[in-house]
């Protein structure tokens, strides 16, 4: 029995080439992204010539180098098996909410599309996304508690030669803080008006770029926000809404160097000390029992 591509633990180039919408056989190479996707299979799209250089090397000044192929784009294959095309559009509309609220430089752009999927003679459809590849350093909100964490991230990129704007460390940090202010304000407006919040708690979901932008790259996991006392859990059992709003508060404090206003609606509700204790219990339960614990910091 052929395993559904949505259920596979590892996807090869051959698996992707077997999909009906892949036409150019020799132009691209498909490589599994280093980070396993919780709700999507994540595949790098490489130029075939770059993949050859990575595997066979190239001679530069008499020395053979093996440069790692940089992805052109990211292909996401949604793991969910949708019951109807209407359910697919509901999922796509969540991404459209991001477009409506977040600044254009604050998230990875993606083109969502639905394709036929034939397996063992049966016809189905799958939702995919062709997503912009974002290069940079992972920004984990909880790591911001470490002293000089932002400075270290910026210096690390600059030391590796990634400084396209030719800014000093201090100039780039100031730009990061300015961009962070717009990002955080947009997130708070999205939470209150649209009643949705993206997953800001997952490992690797935010990327700090060499140009000083904070980019949301996990654009698929968007949760409904409820302002009621009950703590919502996602389909994996994680309190992602509460933890994402906690992440917003951490970024506001640590990136903007300002105390949060606990009388604000979202902070008044989601940072209530008793609620935080209840979330902690649910979070520990998730980490002890779930095979998905690797996706969220403990």
C-alpha positions as CSV (number, residue, x, y, z in Angstrom):
1,X,0.0,0.0,0.0
2,X,1.4,3.4,-1.0
3,X,1.8,5.8,1.9
4,X,0.0,9.1,1.5
5,X,2.5,11.9,0.9
6,X,0.8,13.9,3.6
7,X,1.6,11.2,6.2
8,X,5.2,10.5,5.3
9,X,7.9,11.2,7.9
10,X,10.5,11.8,5.1
11,X,9.8,13.1,1.6
12,X,12.3,12.5,-1.1
13,X,12.8,14.2,-4.5
14,X,11.1,11.2,-6.2
15,X,8.0,11.6,-4.0
16,X,7.5,15.2,-5.1
17,X,8.3,14.4,-8.7
18,X,5.4,11.9,-8.6
19,X,2.8,14.7,-8.0
20,X,0.7,15.6,-10.9
21,X,1.5,19.3,-11.0
22,X,5.3,18.9,-11.3
23,X,6.1,19.2,-15.0
24,X,9.7,20.2,-15.4
25,X,11.7,17.1,-14.7
26,X,15.3,18.4,-14.8
27,X,15.0,22.0,-13.7
28,X,14.5,21.6,-10.0
29,X,15.6,19.4,-7.1
30,X,13.4,18.9,-4.1
31,X,15.0,18.5,-0.7
32,X,13.3,18.0,2.7
33,X,13.6,21.1,4.8
34,X,15.7,20.6,8.0
35,X,12.8,21.5,10.2
36,X,9.9,19.1,10.3
37,X,6.5,20.9,9.8
38,X,3.8,20.4,12.3
39,X,0.9,21.0,9.8
40,X,2.8,20.9,6.5
41,X,5.4,18.9,4.7
42,X,8.1,21.4,4.1
43,X,10.3,21.0,1.0
44,X,13.1,23.2,-0.4
45,X,13.0,23.9,-4.1
46,X,16.6,24.0,-5.5
47,X,18.0,25.0,-8.8
48,X,19.4,21.7,-10.2
49,X,22.7,23.3,-11.1
50,X,23.1,24.5,-7.5
51,X,22.4,21.0,-6.3
52,X,25.1,19.5,-8.6
53,X,27.6,22.0,-7.2
54,X,26.7,21.1,-3.7
55,X,27.2,17.4,-4.4
56,X,30.1,17.4,-6.7
57,X,31.8,20.7,-5.7
58,X,33.3,23.4,-7.8
59,X,36.9,24.5,-8.2
60,X,37.7,28.1,-7.1
61,X,41.3,29.2,-7.3
62,X,42.5,25.6,-7.3
63,X,40.4,24.6,-4.3
64,X,37.3,22.5,-4.4
65,X,34.3,23.9,-2.5
66,X,31.0,22.3,-1.8
67,X,28.6,25.3,-1.5
68,X,25.3,24.4,0.1
69,X,22.4,25.0,-2.4
70,X,20.2,27.9,-1.3
71,X,16.5,27.3,-1.8
72,X,14.7,29.3,-4.5
73,X,11.4,28.8,-2.7
74,X,9.7,26.5,-0.2
75,X,6.9,24.1,-1.1
76,X,4.4,23.3,1.6
77,X,2.1,20.4,1.4
78,X,-0.6,20.6,4.0
79,X,-1.0,17.4,6.1
80,X,-4.7,18.0,6.6
81,X,-7.1,15.9,4.5
82,X,-9.9,18.4,3.9
83,X,-13.5,17.1,3.7
84,X,-14.6,19.7,1.1
85,X,-13.3,22.5,-1.0
86,X,-15.1,25.0,1.3
87,X,-12.8,23.8,4.2
88,X,-9.8,24.5,2.0
89,X,-11.0,28.1,1.4
90,X,-11.5,28.5,5.1
91,X,-7.9,27.6,5.6
92,X,-6.6,29.9,2.9
93,X,-8.6,32.8,4.3
94,X,-6.6,32.5,7.6
95,X,-3.5,33.3,5.5
96,X,-5.4,36.2,3.9
97,X,-5.9,37.6,7.4
98,X,-2.2,37.8,7.8
99,X,-2.0,39.8,4.6
100,X,-4.7,42.1,5.8
101,X,-3.0,42.9,9.2
102,X,0.7,42.4,9.1
103,X,3.2,44.7,7.3
104,X,4.4,43.2,4.0
105,X,7.9,42.8,5.3
106,X,6.8,40.9,8.4
107,X,5.8,37.5,7.0
108,X,6.9,35.1,4.3
109,X,4.8,35.5,1.1
110,X,3.0,32.5,-0.2
111,X,0.8,31.5,-3.1
112,X,-1.7,28.8,-2.0
113,X,-3.1,26.4,-4.6
114,X,-5.2,23.2,-4.7
115,X,-4.2,20.3,-6.9
116,X,-5.4,16.8,-7.8
117,X,-3.8,14.0,-5.9
118,X,-4.2,10.4,-7.3
119,X,-3.2,7.5,-5.1
120,X,-3.9,3.9,-5.8
121,X,-6.4,4.9,-8.4
122,X,-8.4,7.2,-6.1
123,X,-8.7,10.9,-6.8
124,X,-8.3,13.4,-4.0
125,X,-7.1,17.0,-3.7
126,X,-4.4,18.5,-1.5
127,X,-3.7,22.1,-0.5
128,X,-0.2,23.4,-1.2
129,X,1.7,26.6,-0.9
130,X,4.6,28.0,-2.8
131,X,6.3,30.1,-0.2
132,X,9.1,32.7,-0.2
133,X,12.3,31.4,1.3
134,X,13.6,33.5,4.2
135,X,17.2,33.4,5.2
136,X,18.4,34.6,8.6
137,X,18.6,33.6,12.3
138,X,15.9,32.0,14.3
139,X,14.3,34.4,16.8
140,X,12.8,32.5,19.7
141,X,11.0,35.0,21.9
142,X,11.9,33.1,25.1
143,X,15.6,33.4,24.2
144,X,15.3,37.2,24.5
145,X,15.5,36.8,28.3
146,X,19.2,36.0,27.8
147,X,21.5,39.0,28.1
148,X,22.5,40.6,24.8
149,X,20.7,37.9,22.8
150,X,19.6,40.3,20.1
151,X,23.1,41.8,19.8
152,X,24.6,38.4,19.5
153,X,22.2,37.4,16.7
154,X,22.9,40.6,14.8
155,X,26.7,40.2,15.2
156,X,26.6,36.6,14.2
157,X,25.0,37.5,10.9
158,X,27.4,40.3,10.3
159,X,30.4,38.1,11.2
160,X,29.2,35.7,8.5
161,X,29.2,38.4,5.9
162,X,25.4,39.0,5.9
163,X,25.1,42.8,6.1
164,X,23.5,44.0,2.8
165,X,22.6,47.4,4.2
166,X,26.2,48.0,5.4
167,X,25.0,49.1,8.8
168,X,26.8,49.1,12.1
169,X,25.6,46.7,14.7
170,X,23.9,49.5,16.6
171,X,22.2,50.8,13.5
172,X,20.9,47.4,12.6
173,X,19.6,46.8,16.1
174,X,17.7,50.1,16.0
175,X,16.1,49.1,12.8
176,X,15.1,45.7,14.3
177,X,13.5,47.5,17.2
178,X,11.6,49.9,14.8
179,X,10.4,47.0,12.7
180,X,9.5,45.0,15.8
181,X,7.3,47.9,17.0
182,X,5.2,47.8,13.7
183,X,5.1,44.0,13.9
184,X,3.9,43.9,17.5
185,X,1.3,46.6,17.0
186,X,-0.1,44.8,13.9
187,X,-0.3,41.5,15.8
188,X,-2.2,43.1,18.7
189,X,-4.7,44.7,16.2
190,X,-5.1,41.4,14.5
191,X,-5.8,39.6,17.8
192,X,-8.4,42.1,18.9
193,X,-10.2,42.8,15.5
194,X,-9.9,39.6,13.6
195,X,-9.7,37.3,16.6
196,X,-6.9,35.3,15.1
197,X,-3.3,34.9,16.2
198,X,-0.4,33.2,14.3
199,X,1.8,30.6,16.1
200,X,4.6,32.7,17.6
201,X,5.5,30.1,20.2
202,X,6.8,27.4,17.9
203,X,10.6,26.8,17.5
204,X,11.8,28.5,14.3
205,X,8.6,30.3,13.5
206,X,10.2,33.7,13.5
207,X,13.3,34.6,11.5
208,X,15.5,37.7,12.0
209,X,16.9,38.7,8.6
210,X,20.1,40.5,7.8
211,X,18.1,43.5,6.7
212,X,16.6,43.8,10.2
213,X,13.2,42.5,9.6
214,X,11.4,40.0,11.8
215,X,9.6,37.5,9.5
216,X,6.9,35.1,10.4
217,X,7.6,31.9,8.4
218,X,5.0,29.5,9.9
219,X,2.0,31.0,8.1
220,X,-0.2,27.9,8.3
221,X,-0.8,27.6,12.1
222,X,-3.2,30.4,12.8
223,X,-5.5,30.0,15.8
224,X,-8.9,31.5,16.7
225,X,-8.7,33.8,19.7
226,X,-11.3,33.6,22.4
227,X,-11.5,36.3,25.1
228,X,-13.4,33.9,27.4
229,X,-12.0,32.3,30.5
230,X,-11.6,28.9,28.9
231,X,-8.1,28.1,27.6
232,X,-8.2,27.0,24.0
233,X,-6.0,24.1,22.8
234,X,-5.0,23.4,19.2
235,X,-5.6,20.0,17.6
236,X,-2.3,18.7,19.1
237,X,-3.3,19.7,22.6
238,X,-1.0,22.7,23.0
239,X,-2.3,26.1,24.4
240,X,-0.9,27.9,21.3
241,X,-3.1,31.0,21.6
242,X,-2.1,31.8,25.1
243,X,1.6,31.1,24.5
244,X,1.6,33.2,21.3
245,X,0.2,36.1,23.1
246,X,2.7,35.6,25.9
247,X,5.4,35.7,23.1
248,X,4.0,39.1,21.9
249,X,4.4,40.4,25.5
250,X,8.0,39.2,25.7
251,X,8.9,40.8,22.4
252,X,7.3,44.0,23.4
253,X,9.3,44.1,26.6
254,X,12.7,42.8,25.3
255,X,12.8,44.2,21.8
256,X,11.1,47.6,22.5
257,X,12.6,48.1,26.0
258,X,9.3,49.0,27.4
259,X,7.0,47.7,30.2
260,X,3.8,46.2,29.0
261,X,0.5,47.8,29.9
262,X,-1.3,45.0,31.8
263,X,-4.6,47.0,31.5
264,X,-4.6,46.3,27.8
265,X,-7.4,43.9,26.9
266,X,-5.3,41.0,25.7
267,X,-2.7,41.3,28.5
268,X,-5.4,41.7,31.1
269,X,-7.0,38.4,30.0
270,X,-4.0,36.3,28.9
271,X,-1.4,37.4,31.4
272,X,-3.7,37.0,34.4
273,X,-1.5,35.2,37.0
274,X,-4.1,32.5,37.6
275,X,-4.6,31.9,33.9
276,X,-0.8,31.6,33.4
277,X,-0.7,28.9,36.1
278,X,-3.4,26.9,34.3
279,X,-1.6,27.3,30.9
280,X,1.6,26.1,32.5
281,X,-0.1,22.9,33.7
282,X,-1.5,22.3,30.2
283,X,1.9,23.0,28.6
284,X,3.6,20.5,30.9
285,X,0.9,17.9,30.1
286,X,1.6,18.5,26.4
287,X,5.3,18.0,26.7
288,X,4.9,14.9,28.8
289,X,2.4,13.1,26.5
290,X,2.8,14.5,23.0
291,X,5.0,13.3,20.1
292,X,4.9,16.9,18.9
293,X,6.8,18.3,21.9
294,X,9.8,19.0,19.6
295,X,7.9,21.9,18.0
296,X,7.6,24.0,21.1
297,X,10.2,25.1,23.7
298,X,9.8,23.8,27.1
